[in-house]
Amino acid sequence: MTTSTITWKLVADGLPDVESNVLLGLSSGFTCEGFLDTDHEGAQIWRDVCAVEIEDAVVAWAELPMFDSHANTP
């Protein structure tokens, strides 16, 4: 088994690069993969991996853990 440590960052403390997929912590307690985007007027929008706007508030985010497919197979 391979384990990874996830380090959550509060949105209030900084945001990920635009259009970089990250793990999102939502105010409902759920998590999902998504990214920060901007609309046609430049306003920031959180989207899930299918590019659907996330209606729940994003309160934290984390870099996606990496999987070493050459050395660590589950």
Summary of the structure (lengths in Angstrom):
residues: 74
radius of gyration: 13.7
end to end distance: 5.4
largest distance: 45.5
contacts: 151
relative contact order: 0.32
helix: 4%
strand: 35%
